[in-house]
Amino acid sequence: MTDFTILVLSGAYATSVAATLDVLQAASTLAPRTKAARPT
């Protein structure tokens, strides 16, 4: 089961989509350091 599903609507700002992906990647990277579950 996934934690997040990202829907990108037509006309969405590319920078907003990129920022969302960056935040999720950072959370995935930092999770093991804080002994938290990685988001999927």
Secondary structure, DSSP 8 states (H G I E B T S, - for coil): --S------TT--HHHHHHHHHHHHHHHHHTGGGT-----
